[in-house]
């Protein structure tokens, strides 16, 4: 599942990926 930083999903895993991507 690829999440974009421009999209704000409602999942804790998405937030973790954003932190690692940042």
Secondary structure as UniProt FT lines:
FT   TURN            5..6
FT   HELIX           12..21
//
